[in-house]
Amino acid sequence: MKFEGIGDVMTEKIRLRDGTEFTLVPMGITETDKLRIFKIVSNLTYDETLLNFTNENNISQIEYILADNSVGATYQDCVSFQWIMYIPNEKIDDNTVANVYEVALSTDDIERKIKATQQFIDNAVAELTILMATIGGNI
């Protein structure tokens, strides 16, 4: 199986919520305490690649697609985009050099709770605003 930019090796991918797929370099997922880092090859421009990962809905569910196209894992713990780094001409294997992006996403549970609390507050304020407008119109 051949994937553009990766040579003739069977490769794994990630699929964002909107269906956009990116080919992973071998051993292309690294996890730390509060980060998940993906090393990918993209045919998109830097700005287009960045846009895919800064969209919080896109990163709310990321599927790890194995070489046989089955889903190896589904990540639903990515909270926010942290950074992207462009690495030109990285050696992928003995026969392959590719332009690689390293993308880091936060998996910080505290950040997730803060975002959920902020969403709750925003919804409550919106409901209160509607209620006040309704009451004000009836006085």
C-alpha positions in Angstrom: 0.0 0.0 0.0 1.4 3.4 -0.9 0.6 6.7 0.7 1.7 10.0 -0.9 4.7 11.3 0.8 5.5 8.2 2.9 6.9 5.8 0.4 5.8 2.2 0.0 5.2 1.3 3.6 1.9 0.5 5.1 1.0 3.5 7.3 -1.4 4.6 10.0 -3.5 7.7 10.0 -5.6 9.9 12.2 -9.1 11.1 11.3 -10.5 14.2 12.8 -14.2 14.6 13.6 -14.9 16.3 10.2 -13.4 13.3 8.3 -10.1 14.9 7.4 -7.3 12.3 7.5 -3.6 12.8 8.1 -0.9 10.1 7.6 1.1 9.5 10.7 4.9 8.9 10.5 5.9 5.6 12.1 5.5 5.9 15.9 3.8 9.1 15.3 1.8 9.5 18.5 3.4 10.6 21.7 1.6 11.2 25.0 2.6 13.1 28.1 0.8 14.2 31.2 -1.3 16.8 29.5 -0.4 16.6 25.8 -0.9 14.3 22.9 1.5 15.0 20.0 0.9 13.8 16.5 3.6 13.7 13.8 1.9 13.8 10.5 2.4 14.2 6.8 0.0 16.6 5.2 -0.6 17.7 1.6 -2.3 20.8 2.9 -0.6 24.1 3.4 0.7 25.1 6.9 -2.4 27.4 7.3 -4.8 24.7 6.2 -3.3 22.1 8.5 -3.3 24.6 11.4 -7.0 25.4 10.7 -7.9 21.8 11.0 -6.4 21.4 14.5 -7.4 24.8 15.9 -11.1 23.9 15.3 -12.1 22.5 18.7 -15.0 20.5 17.2 -12.5 18.8 14.8 -10.2 17.7 17.7 -13.1 16.6 20.0 -12.9 13.2 18.5 -9.8 11.8 16.7 -9.7 8.3 15.4 -6.4 6.4 15.2 -6.6 4.4 12.0 -4.4 1.3 11.8 -2.6 0.2 8.6 -5.5 -2.3 7.8 -8.0 0.7 8.0 -9.5 -0.5 11.3 -9.9 2.0 14.2 -7.2 1.3 16.8 -8.3 4.0 19.2 -10.7 6.9 19.5 -9.4 9.9 21.4 -12.1 12.1 22.9 -9.9 13.9 25.5 -8.3 16.5 23.3 -9.3 19.9 24.8 -7.4 22.5 22.8 -4.7 23.2 20.2 -1.3 24.0 21.8 1.2 24.3 18.9 2.3 23.2 15.5 5.8 22.8 14.2 6.8 22.3 10.5 9.8 20.0 10.0 11.0 20.0 6.4 12.8 17.0 4.9 12.5 14.7 7.9 13.9 11.2 7.4 10.9 8.8 7.8 12.8 5.6 7.0 15.8 4.5 5.0 14.2 5.4 1.7 11.8 8.2 2.6 12.1 11.9 3.4 9.0 14.0 3.9 7.8 17.3 5.2 6.3 16.6 8.6 4.1 18.6 11.0 4.2 18.0 14.7 0.9 19.0 16.3 0.4 19.1 20.1 -3.1 19.1 21.6 -3.9 19.5 25.3 -5.5 16.6 27.2 -5.5 18.6 30.5 -8.5 17.6 32.6 -8.5 20.9 34.5 -8.7 22.8 31.2 -11.6 20.6 30.2 -13.5 21.3 33.4 -12.9 25.0 33.1 -14.3 25.0 29.5 -17.3 23.0 30.6 -17.9 25.5 33.5 -17.6 28.4 31.1 -20.0 26.8 28.7 -22.5 26.3 31.5 -22.2 29.9 32.5 -22.6 31.1 28.9 -25.7 29.0 28.5 -27.2 30.3 31.8 -26.5 33.9 30.8 -28.2 33.4 27.4 -31.2 31.9 29.1 -31.3 34.7 31.7 -31.1 37.3 28.9 -34.1 35.7 27.1 -36.1 35.5 30.3 -35.4 39.2 31.1 -36.3 40.3 27.6 -39.6 38.3 27.9 -40.4 39.7 31.4 -39.5 43.2 30.3 -41.8 43.0 27.3 -44.7 42.0 29.5 -44.4 44.9 32.0 
